[in-house]
Amino acid sequence: MLTPIAYGLAIVLNLFIVFIGVRFLLQPRLAAAGYGVGVGDGSGAGVGAYLSVKGVRDTTYGLVGLALLAFAGATAEAWFMLIVALAPLGDTVIVLRNGGTRATAFGIHFATAVLVLLSAGLLFAA
């Protein structure tokens, strides 16, 4: 019973981060606003590049997670999830330090970190 839940949650989380990454690549300013720290007028030469970096990072994390789950199994995916939880924890700090709201920092990013850690725990138990 626990294994389908563990795998299901891991798949959903990995697909969701792929979605977020692709959104940063296709709609960077909208995605940045949803992240919790908008880019203002976005006139800086490097703004688009930094948003693309976020998109590539997130897409890669999601695809690596799916590959680990498919080809290496639950334990490898659990370790990956445990480590990758650092990203939303870091995002929490970034939002707070750059004028984002506490609701976004904790309601989106910190909550995501907790969910990723829960997924890791379920995968270790599966």
KASULPE-V316248 format. One record per backbone hydrogen bond with DSSP energy under -0.5 kcal/mol. NH is the residue of the N-H (numbers start at 1). CO is the residue of the C=O. If there is no record, write none. Layout:
BEGIN
nh=NH co=CO
nh=NH co=CO
END
This chain:
BEGIN
nh=5 co=1
nh=6 co=2
nh=7 co=3
nh=8 co=4
nh=9 co=5
nh=10 co=6
nh=11 co=7
nh=12 co=8
nh=13 co=9
nh=14 co=10
nh=15 co=11
nh=16 co=12
nh=17 co=13
nh=18 co=14
nh=19 co=15
nh=20 co=16
nh=21 co=17
nh=22 co=18
nh=23 co=19
nh=24 co=20
nh=25 co=21
nh=26 co=22
nh=27 co=23
nh=31 co=27
nh=32 co=28
nh=33 co=29
nh=34 co=30
nh=35 co=31
nh=36 co=32
nh=37 co=32
nh=42 co=39
nh=47 co=44
nh=48 co=44
nh=50 co=46
nh=51 co=47
nh=52 co=48
nh=53 co=49
nh=54 co=50
nh=55 co=51
nh=56 co=52
nh=57 co=53
nh=58 co=54
nh=59 co=55
nh=60 co=56
nh=61 co=57
nh=62 co=58
nh=63 co=59
nh=64 co=60
nh=65 co=61
nh=66 co=62
nh=67 co=63
nh=68 co=64
nh=69 co=65
nh=70 co=66
nh=71 co=67
nh=72 co=68
nh=73 co=68
nh=77 co=73
nh=78 co=74
nh=79 co=75
nh=80 co=76
nh=81 co=77
nh=82 co=78
nh=83 co=79
nh=84 co=80
nh=85 co=81
nh=86 co=83
nh=87 co=84
nh=88 co=84
nh=89 co=85
nh=90 co=86
nh=91 co=87
nh=92 co=88
nh=93 co=89
nh=94 co=90
nh=95 co=91
nh=96 co=92
nh=97 co=93
nh=98 co=94
nh=98 co=95
nh=99 co=96
nh=100 co=95
nh=105 co=101
nh=106 co=102
nh=107 co=102
nh=107 co=103
nh=108 co=104
nh=109 co=104
nh=110 co=105
nh=111 co=106
nh=112 co=108
nh=113 co=109
nh=114 co=110
nh=115 co=111
nh=116 co=112
nh=117 co=113
nh=118 co=114
nh=119 co=115
nh=120 co=116
nh=121 co=117
nh=122 co=118
nh=123 co=119
nh=124 co=120
nh=125 co=121
nh=126 co=122
END
